[in-house]
Amino acid sequence: MNIVFGIRIVFPVLLLSLLVPEAAWASSTAASAANSDQNAPSDTRPSSGDNLLPDIDTLMKPDYLPWGPLTSGPFFTGNANTVPVGSFFIRSAWSDNLMFGQGLNLSSMSGESRIDVGLMKNLEMDLVVPVGINSQNSAGTNNQRITRWGVGDTVIFFRYNFLLENDVYSLWHRPSLTIEPQFVLPTGKYTELSPTANGLDQMGNGTVNEGLYLIAKKSAKPFRLFFMAGDVVQNPTTVGANYASNNVTFTPIPCTASGQCHSGRFNMVDGNLIDYSLALEDVLNDNYGLGYVLELVGQTQTGSSLVFGNATVPSWSYLWVAPSIEAKYPNTGRMVITWSLGVALPVYQSNIPQMYTPFGMATVWYNGVFGYRGE
């Protein structure tokens, strides 16, 4: 597929940018010290002259940008800037995959509770715990609406910002680059599913996943450009009756010619999952975090696993366009709440139901002693 090919070209090119020496960014002019530190907190180094004390600035204090207002940002695409030590944010994000056609009339809502904590300079840890709410009109219950909910699969990831952009006013300078290892734990229900719930009580895939992402950000005031691409290996698992693969396709239980169905359980292998997204943000007002974001979001599950061989479930792919608006209120300096609202619309899909996905998120930011980098 052209999109996947393009991602696989861009991904290593961005990685190779690490090997380019500083001098290669010939026209790059680092922001002046006066501009870079104009919003930075006062020096927090200990007053003691003890040489055995660690250099707090080196280990903890972030590098400040002369422009980088705190906004809600993209919904699907990660931000290469990390949370400083002592700061954190708590986010509640909701999206609803509305699927029609093929007799579905299905709503698959996901609410994610997320916390991001700064661990040290340029390093943060993130924890996402989702809750799923699935509902559908069922022909088996005289078209009554049936609904099931539960905890989904937990995601833990780390972000390390190994390169920071040095000019936020021009597009033609180095970007910020961040690497993100990601781990998914199968905390969502995926076995012992009710035969009368139409699979609505399934909340996870039952697989342990390991992913690696590259995230880039480039500012050109008042615009910011975000890019994220990653590859996820989904480990095999054993599933049973009424299990649906992650493209909402029910997986058949293999049976013999005599009708013996192996006790209703079998080994399932998902293909590699490739994620890619691109976002453009226009910040209209810095003080109120007012702006809009336009995202392109895609996923492709291949027909084989990078580690475990051929997949036993079908491959699929899709591409969405997702416009959204954003704002922040209130803003006390120490505490800030940002808001975002949008909708994802299908541009392309293969072997997956057509979805329309309204989404929104509210984020409570706590800015610690080092504040918010760039704010």
N, C-alpha and C positions, 0 to 999 in steps of 0.2 A: 504494500500500500504506500502511496506517495508520502502521506503524512508521517508514517513510521520511518520511512527511509530518510526523510528530512530531519527527524528528531535524532536519528542515529548518526547523522553527519554533524549536527550542531552540538550534540552532547560532548564528543571528544574534542571539538574545536575549543569549546569553553574550558575544558580541562587543560588543554595545552597552553592556555593563556597564563597558567601558573609558571610555565617555563620561560616566559618572555621576561627579560630583565627590565628593571625600572626604566632604563634609558630608552627602551623600545617605544614607550609611550611618549614619543618625542615632543608632541605639542601639549602634553599634559602639564598643567601648572597647579601645584598643590595649593589649597586654600591657605591664605595667610594665617599666622598664629593668632592674630587679633580677631579675625573672623571665626576661626575654628573654636576659640575658647570664649567667645562673647557670651554664650549662654551656658557654659560649663560651670558646675558647682565649684566652690572654693577648694583649695588644696586640702586633701584629707590625710596627708601623710602624718605619722606620729611625730610629736614635737621632741621626743627623746632622741638623744644623739647615739643611741645604742646601735652599732653597726650590724648586730645580729638580727635586728628586726627586718622583716621582708620589705621590699619596695612595693608599697601598696599601689602606687600609680601604675607600675609595670604589670602587676598581677591582676588588678581589678579595674582600674579606671578606663572607661572606653574612650576611643578617639571620636571627638565630636565633629559633626558636620555643620557647616554654616547655614544649610537649609535642609530640613527634613522633618516637616511638621507631622505630628501624631495624628493619624487618620485611621479609619476602620480598615481600609485597604481592600485588596481582592479577597473574594470568598473562597475560591478554589486554588489559587496560586499562592505559594509561600513567599515570605519576605526574607531576603538575604540578611537584613539587619537583625542582630540578636538583642535580647533583653539584657540590660546591664545588671551586675551583681546588686542585690538588695531591692531590685524592682521585679514586679511580676504582673501578669494579667490573667483574669478569669473570663472565659468567653462562653456564651450560650449561643449556639448556632443551630438553626432549623432549616431543613429542606424537605420538600415533599415531591417524590417522583410520581407523577400522575400518568398512568398508562391506560390507553384506550385501544380498542380494536382487538381482534382475535378473542373476543369474549372476556377480556380482562376486566375493564372498568375498575382498576386497582389503584389504591392510594398506598404508597410505601413511604411513610414519614420517618425522618431520622432527626433526633435532637442530640447534639453533641455538647457535652460539658468538657471544657478544656482549660488546663492551667499551664502557663509557661513561666518558668523560673530561671533567672540568671544565675549561673553557677560560678563563672569567673569571666575574665575579659574574653569577649567574642565566643562564649560558649553558653548555651542554654539547654534545659531539659524540658520536654513537653509530654503531657499525659492527656489522652482523649478517651472519655468513657461515653459511648453513645447509648441512646435509648430508641428503640424502634416501635412504631405504631403502624400496623398494617390493617387495612380494611378493604372489603370487596363485597359487591352484591353477589350472593350465591344462588344459583339456580336450584340447588338442592334444598334450600330453605325458603322456597317461594319468593326468591329475589329479596329476601331480607338482608340487611347489611350486617356482616359479621366482622368483628374487630378483635385483634390480639396484639399485645404489647409485651416488651421485655428488654433486657439489657443486651446490647450488641457486642461485637468484638472490640476489645480494648487495644489502643494503639499507644506505644511508647516510642519517642524518638528524640534525638539530640541534634542540635544545629551548631556547627562550627564555622564561623565567618573568617576564612583565611585570607581574604583580600577585600579591602574597603575602597570604594570609589573615592577619587581625590578631586573631583570637580563636579559639583551638583548643578552647574549652570549650562554645561555643554554636553551634547550627546556623544561627542567624539573623544572621549577619554575613558579610562579603564572603568569597568563596572565593579560592584560588590559581588563576590562569589562566596557561596556557602555550600558545604557538604552536609547531607542529612542521612545518617543510618536510621532505619525504621524497623520496628518489630511489632507484629500483631499477635495478640493472644486470643485464643478461641473461647471467649467468655459468653458468647451468645448461644442460645439453644439451637441445635441442628439435628438431634436424634430424638427418638421417641415422640415423633410429631403426631398430632391428633389426625385421624383419618377423616374427620368431619370439618376440619378447619381450613381446607384447601391450601395448606402450606403456610397460612398466615401466622402461625405460631413459630415459624423459623426466624431466628434473629441473627444467625451467623453462618459462616462457611465450615466451621470446624477445623480449619487449617491454621497452623502456625506459619506466619509469613515473615520473610526477611526482605527488606527493600533498601535500596541506595538511591538517593536523589541528589541532583545538582540544582541549586537555586541561584539565579542572577537578578540583580537590580541595577538600573541605571537611571539617574535623575537628569533632567534638563528643565529646570524650573520654568513653568509650573507643572510639568509633566513628569511622571515616573513610569518606567517600563519594567515589568517583572516577567521572569521566565522560570519555569520549573520542568524538569524531566527526570523520570526515574524508572527503575526496573524492579519488579517484585517477584520473588520466588515463593510460590504457594505450596506448602508441603502436603503430601498425600494424607488422606484421612479415610475412615470407614463410615459410610452413611447407610441409611435405611429408607424405608418407605416414605413417600411424600416429600423427599428432599428435593429442593430446587437449586440448580446451579446459579452462579451469580449473574446470569443473563435472564433470570426468571423462567428458565426452562426446566421442567420436571425431569429428573434423571430416572430412566427406566431401570427396574431391578432385573438383572439377567436371569432368564428362565430356560429350562430345558424343554425339549419337544413335548415331554409328558406333562409340562406345566409345573414342575418343581422349581421354586424360585429362590433357592439358596438362603432360606431363612430370612429373606428380605433385607440382607445386608451385603455390601460389596465395597471394594477399595476404589476410591475416587481420586483422580489426579487432575488438578487444574493446570492449564497452560501458564506460561509466563505472562505477567500482567505489566503492560507498559503504560505509564502515565505521562501526559504532556499537556502543558497549559502555558498561555501567554496572556498578559494583562497590560492594559494601558490605563493609567490613572491621571486625571486632570484635577489638580487641587485648586479650586476656585477661591477659597478663603482659608488662610492658614489658621486663624484664631478659632474658627468654628469647625475646622476639619471638613469643610463643605466641598463636595466634589462629585465626580462620577467615575465609574470604572467600566471598561469594556473588556471582557475576557473571552478567549477561545479555549475550550476545555475538551480534551479527548482521552479515551482509554481504548486499549486494544489487548484482548487476551488471545494469545497465540495458540496454535494447535499442539504445542509440545512444551514441556518444562525444560528449563536450562539444566536442571539437575536430575529430574526424575523421568525423563523420556516422554513418550507420546501421551497426550492428555486423553482422558476418558470422557470428557465433556466437550461440547462444541466450542469453537472459537467464535469471537464476536468483536465488534468495535463500534464506536460512535464518536461524533464530534458535535459539541454544543457551542452556541454563542450566548454569552451571559452578560447583559448590561445590568448595572446597579447604580444606586445613588448612596451617598454617605454623608454623615454629619457627626459632630461631637457636642454633647451637652449633658450635664454641666462640666465645667472645667475649673477646678480649684488650684491647679498646678500640681498638687500632690496626688489628687484623685481625679480621674478623667473617665467619662463614659462615651464610647463611640458606638454609632449605629449604622446599619447597612441594610438595604432592601433591594431585591432584584428578582430576575427570572431567567432561567436557562432554557433556550429553545433549540430543538434539534436541527442540525444542518445536514448531517449524514448519519446513518446507522446501518449496521449489517448484523443480521441474526440476533437482533435484540428489539424488544417492543419500543415503539416511539414514545418518548417521554417529554412532558412539560414540567419544569421543576421550579416553582417559586421558592425563594430562599430569603433568609434574613438572619442577622446576628447582632447581639449586643455584647460589648466588651468593657469590663471594668478594669482600668489600669491603675496600679499603684506605683508611683515614681519614687524610688528610694533615694539614698544619699547621692547617687550618681545621676539621678534623673532619668530622662529618656534620651537616648543618644540622638542628637540632631535637633532636639526640641529646645 
